Amino acid sequence: MSILNVEHVSHSFGGRSILEDVSFRLLKGEHVGLIGANGEGKSTFLNIICGKLAPESGKVEWCRHITTGYLDQHTVLSKGMSIHQVLETAFAHLFELEKELLQMYEKMCDCSEDEMNILMQDVGEIQDILEHSGFYMIDTKINEVASGLGLLDLGLDKDVTMLSGGQRMKVLLAKLLLENPMILILDEPTNYLDEEHIRWLTTFLQNYENAFLLVSHDIPFLNNVINLIYHIENKELTRYAGDYAYFEEQYAMKQRQQLAAYERQQREINDLEDFIARNKARVATRNMAHSRQKKLDEMELISKPKEKIKPEFQFISARTPGRVIFEAKDLVIGYEEALTSPMNLTLERNHKVAIKGVNGLGKTTLLKTLLGLLPPFHGMVEVDPYAEVGFFEQESAASSKTALEYFWEQFPSYMNQEVRAALAKCALTSDHIESAICVLSGGEQAKVRLAVIMNRPCNVLVLDEPTNHLDIDAKEELKRALKEYKGTVLLVSHDPSFYMDIVDDVWDLEQWTTKIL
């Protein structure tokens, strides 16, 4: 049964054509992965099917009485609510039914026999709905999902305004899962989850009876939860029945077949044109030449497969610093209260270290404290005076300036062509470069910020979740570039498949946290 139909949808954004004549359907119970490079239009497509964006042409039709839940990258939480209160809103329709039920009980105190019979029937129906929906087990359900995503550790009575960006996304995800919609739409849900909670979400989605549509660049996660792929590329949407590994195999075969067909047709065109040129002037062969010209004119041309634009990352090394880059002595990090017990940490020159730990332990706080952007709660940090740091922040405000203007401000001595070349190396096209940063996808914004770091000599790279929004090719290229980089690397990541081949050591912040895990 088809529960969502998208027919011949086209859309452009900021003068760029994003989708052209795209069609899609979602069947009951299908687990779909929506994939494609940064900027190909995945989030745009999700916004169109959810009604947040009207397509320029085409139509979107949902099956009647369908419930949907959408987790995107930019959802916000209302101020003044606790985590538990936000999670309870997943059952708002049931609380309304309970309110209606209580009003019926009040009416029973003063009503006729006929009215009583009607009320008893209505009460019975509502009671059945509440019991079938697990209304009287709501706290158990909330605790189960909150535990799986690590929210119990934060305290469910905590105000959501006190949460980090990653923790807020966890709350939104938990609320969505508790709603149990008939169609679940998730845009990069693992970005703010650590390993343990990704495993829990994987199991949850594997057992999810309803349909879901998932955008993710986490290949192991994708392969574990989906059975169907839709691939966005060059404004088109193509369906592949299977997981990501099957898609890669079929996509490569399709590219080879298209290239072979293109080359065969080009040879045929050359032969026809050669025959026409040699024979159109001769009376005896003029009709044959005319026949071939007609065939050439009516030929449906096969396009050559477009070569995928892949990024080229390379970090420029600065002068050699001292032997010890960062040395923390009895360091405690925190704001109003301590987040850790005293830590003694040393990062030596040319060493590469990853920092891991569940969200909320203070990984970003530790980076900023080591860099001197935040004061230590207690203890001290010594930084080598010759350390020249390239810092990639996890969250950065999107500018209204174009990518070209933003980059040029950092390097005013560059020529226009040099700026464009530097951004193009990060797989950003002219359309991306001339667009405002705030309208670019999360992955494209990350590439702009990486381009700035790569063009400034540094001997220390400090990267806070650099892969969160990067597409698969960009993640692989960043991994290669970090392996080859000769300087020091301090990296926060929740993805061990990304960092384990890069680093010499892992600092697990759970060893020093003051929180009960």
N, C-alpha and C positions, 0 to 999 in steps of 0.2 A: 504494500500500500504506500503510495507516494504522499508524504506529509508536507513537502515543500517543493514547489516548482518555480524555477527561474528561467524565463524565456527571452532570448535575444536582447540581453541587457548590455547597454553601452554607457560609458561614463568617462568624463575627463576632469582633471583637477589642476587648477593653476595653469591652464593652457596646455597641459600634458594629457594625451589620451591614455587612460589607464586600462579600460576594458572595452572590447569591441565584440558585439554580437555573441555574448557569453550565455550559455544555457547550462542548467544544473538541476538535478533533482535529488532529493533525500528520501529514502525509504525508511519505514518504521524499523527501528533496531539497528540501523547501520552505524558503524563507527568509522568516521571519515577523517582523514588527515588532509588539511589544506596546506600545500607547500609551494615554495617559490622564493626567488631571491629577494633581498631587501628592495622595497619600492615597486615590486611588480603588481601590487594592488590587493594583497590578502586582507588587510584591515579595512580597506575601502569596500571590498566585496561583502565582508561581514556586516559593515554598517548599512549597506544597501539591503541585505536580506532581513536585517533587524528593524528596518524602517527608520533608522537614524539619518539616512541619506537617501534622497530621491534620485533614481537613475535618470539620465537624460533621455533614454529610450528603453523599451522593453518593459516587462512586468514581472512582479514577484507575487506568487499566490501561495498562501498557507492553507492547509487543511483546517476546517472549522474545529473550534474547541481545543486547539493545540496550545499547550503551555510551553513557553520558552524561557531560557535563562542565559544571559550573556555576560561573560566576564571579559572585559577588554582591558587594554593597558592604561586607560586614563579614567577609570571609574573612581569616584570620590565618596567619602563617608560623611554622614551628617555629624556636626559637632555636638558634644554634650552627651553622647550615648556611650554606654559600656559595651564591652564585647558581647556579653550575654544578651543585652537588649537588641543589638544589631542582629544576632543570630536568631532571636525569637521572631524577628520580622519575617523570617522565612515561612512562618506559620500564621501570618496575619489573617488569612482567610478563615482559618480554624478558630482563632480567637474571636472573630466576628460572629461565627456560628455559635460559639459558647455564650456570647453576649445575648444573642437572639434567644438561645435556649433559656437563659435566666429570666429574660423578660416574659417568656411564655409561662414559666413557673409562677411568676407574680400574677399573671392574668388568671391563672387557675384558682386563685384565692377568692375570686369574685366573678363567676361566670355561670351561664346556664348549662344545662346538661348537654345540649347540642354543641355549644361552644367548647365544652370540656372534651367531647369526643374528637372534635377537629384538632384541638390543641394536643391531645394525647397522641394522635396520629403524627402530627408535625414533630412533636418531641421525639417520638420513636425514630423517625427518619433522620433527624439531626444527630441523635445518639449513635445510630448506626454509622453515619458518616464520620463522626469524631472517633469512634472506636476503630473503624476500618483504617482511618488515616493515622492511627497511633498517637492521637492527641494527648492521651494520658501518659505517654512515654516520651514527651517532648524533651524533658531535661536529660533523659538517658541518651536520646539521639544527639542532642547538642554536645553532650560530654564525649560521645564516641567520635564524632567528626572533629571536635576541637582537640581531642587527644591525638588523633591521627595526623593533624596538621600542626601540632605543637603549640596550640593556643592555651591549653590548660596551664602550661608553665608560666604564662604571662599573668594569669589571674583573670577570670572572666568578668570580674567587676571593674577592670581597668578601663579608664576613659579612652576611647579610640583616638582622641586628639593627641594622646601621649605616645602613640605607637610610631615605629619607623615605617618607611614606605613599604618595605617587605612584609612587615607584620600586618599592615592595613590590607595588603593584597591577600594575605592568608585569611583574614576575617571575611573579605568579600567572597573568596573562593568557598570557604566553609558555608556561608549563607546560601550560596548558589547550589551547592551539593545537597544541603538540607531541603531546599525547595523541590528537589527531585523532578525537574521539568521533563516533558516529553521530548524536548529537543534541548540539549545542553551545548552552548557555544562558548568555547574557551580560546582566548587569544594569548598564547605563550604562558600557560599557567605555571610552568616550572621555573620561571625566571627568578622568583623570590623564595623558592623552596630548597631546602638542603637535601642531602642524599636520603636520609631516613624518611622524610615526608614525601619525596618523589616516589619512593617505594610504596608508601601507603596509598598515594593517589593512583599509582599504576594498578594496584590490586582493586581499588574502588572502581576504576573505569573498565577494567577487564570484566567485572561482574555487573556493570551497569546495563540494565535491561532495556532502557530507552535509547534513542539515537543521540549521537553527539557529533559535533563538527569541531575539529581541533587544529589550531595553528601552533606549530612548534618547530624549532630547529634542533631539538634534542632527539637524535636519531634512535638511540636505544629505547628511549621512552616511547617514541612513535611506533617503532616496530612491535613493542609489547602490547599496545592498546588498540591499534586500528586494523581494519581489514579492507580498507578502500582508500585510494589516494586520488585527490584532484590537484592537478599541477597548473599553476598560473605562470605563463611565460609569453612574452611578446603580445600581451593583451588578450590571449586566448586561455581557455580553461579546458584541460584534457583529463579524462577519467582513466584510472588504472585500477583493476581489481586485484588487490593484494597489498602487502606491506611495502615499506620504503625500499627494502632490498629488491623486491620484485619490480618496483617502479624503475630503479636505477638500470636494471637489466633491460627492461622493455624500452625505456627512453633512449638508451644507447643504441639499441637495435633500430628503433624508429629513425634516429638521426642518420645512421649508416644507410638505411634503405632510401631515405629522402635524398641523401647526397648521391647515391648511385643512380637514382632515377633522374636527378638533375643533370648529372654528367652525361648520361645516355641521351637525354633530350638535347643537351647542348651540342653533342656530336651530330645528332640528326639535323638540328637547325643549321649547323655549319655545312653539312652535305647538301641540304636543300638550297641554301643560299648560293653555294658554289655551282650547283647545277643550273639554277636560275640565271646566274651571271653569265655562264658560258653558253646558254642555249636560248635566251629570250630574243636575241637578235636574228637567229636563223629561222627561216620560214619553215623548214622541215621539222623543227623541234619546238617551235613557238608555243604550240598548244600544250605540250608536255611541261614546258616551263611555267605556263599559266596555271596548269593543274597543281603543280608543286607550290606555286605562290599562294594559291587558294588554301592548300593544306597548311601552309605556314601561317597564314592570316587567321585561320580558325583554330590553331593549336592553343590549348590551355597551358600556359607557361607554369612550370614547376619552379618554385623559389628555392634558392640555395639555403640550406640550414644556417641560421644565424649563429655566429660564433659567440659562445657565452663570454661575457666580459668578466674576467676574474681579477680580484684585487692583487696588488703586489705590495706587501708590507716590508719595510726595512727601517730599522732604528739606527740612528747615527750615534756613534760612541763619542763621548767627550773625553777630556784629559783624564788620566788615571787618578783616582782619589786615594785616600789613605787606606790602610788595611781594614779598619773597622768603619762601616758606614753608619750604622745605628747601634747605640749601646744603651739599653734601658736598665736602670738599677732600682730595684724595689718599686717598680712602676705599678701604680694602680690607676686604672682609667675609670671615668664616670663623669656624671654631672652633679645632680643633687645628692646622689649616693654612689658608693663604689660598685662597679660592675665586676671587678676581679679582685683576687688576692694579689699580693705583691709578685711581680714578674721580673725575672732577670733574663733579658734577651740580648743576643748579639747577632748582628747581620754583617758578615764579612764581605769584602770586595769580591765581586764576580760570582757570589753565591746566589742561588735562585730558590726562593722559599714561598710556599703557599700557606695561607691562613685559612683554616676551616673551622666549622662550628655552626650550630643551629642559629637561625635568625634571632636577633635580639641580644646576643651575647656581647656585642660591641666590636665586631670585626672592623667596621668602618671607623668607629671611634678610635680604635687602636692605630689604624693607619694615620688618621689625622693628628693623633697625639705624637706619634713618631716624627711626623713632618713639622710639628710645631704649630699646626693650625688650631689645635685645642690644647689647653693647659693640662698637665697631669693632675689627677685627683690627689695623688701622693707619689713621692719618688721623683726621679729625674730621667731625662733622656739627653744623651749627648749625640750630636750629629756631626759627621766629618765636615769641616768647613769647605772642602773641595767637592762635596756631593752636589751634583747638578741633576735635579729630579724632574722626570717627566711623569706627571700625575694624571691618571684617568679616573675621574669621579664616576661613581655609580649613577647618581642622579644629578642632572645639570639642567638649568632652566633653558628652554628653547628660545632662541633669539628670533626677532622679526626681521633681522638682516638676512640677506642671501648668504649662501655658503661661501660664495666668492668674496663678499664684503667682510664676512666674519674672519676668514682665513687671511685676507689681505691686511686687516688691522693688526694681526699678530706679526706679519712679515711685510712691513711697508716698503722695504727696499726691493721686493720681488717685482718683476714685470708681470703684466697681465697673463702672458702665455705661461710663465713659470708657475703662477698660482693655479691656472687651469690644469697644467701638467701634474702638479702635486696632488690635486684632488682627483684627477682622472686615474692616478695610480691606485686609488682606493676604490676603483670601479664605480665612480660617480660620473654620470653623463653630463652633457651640457645642460640638459633640462634640470638635473639635480643641482648643479652648480649655480644656476641662475634662479633657483627657487628659494623662498624664505625658509630658513632652518625649521621654523615652527610647523611648516606643512610637510616636511620630510618624515618618512617613517623612522621608528626608533633605531633601526639598523643603519639607515643613511645618516642620521645625526651622529651615531657612534663613529662612523667612518670619517666624518668631518673632524671630530675631536681627535681621532687617532692620527689623521693627516697632520694636524698641528703638532702633536707630540713627535711624530716621525721626522719633521723638518727642523727640529730644534735639538742640537747635540746634547745628549745627557749620558751620565754614567750610572744612573739609578732609575729604573722603571718601577713605579708604584701604581698598580692597576687594581681597581675595585670593581669586580664582576664585569670585566670587559666584554664577555661573550653574550650577555643577556639578550641583546636584540640582533646579534650578528647572524647572517644566514650561514648555511653549511660551508660554502666555499670560503667565506671570510674567516670563519672559525678555524678552518684547517690552515689557512694562510697565516693567521696570527700565531697559531701554534708553531708553525715552521719558523716564523720570524723570531719568536722568543727563544726557540732552541738555538738559533744561530747568533743571537745577540751576545756580545762579549762582556756586557756590563752586569750589574746587579739587578735582580728582579724580586720584588715583593708583591705577591698576587693574592687577592681574595677571590675565591671561586667555590661554587657548590657542585662543580662538575669534575669529578676525579678523572674521567676519561680525557679531559682537556689538559689538566695540569700535571698528571703523574709522570708523563714522559718528559716534562720540562724541568721540574724542580729537583733540588738536591735534598730538601728537607720539608717537612710539613709541621706547622705550629697549630696544634689543636687547642682552640681557646677554651674548650670545655675543661681542660686541665686546671685552669685558673679561675673559672667563673665562680661567683658567689651565689648564683642561682641554683635552685634545686632542680635537677634534671631527671 
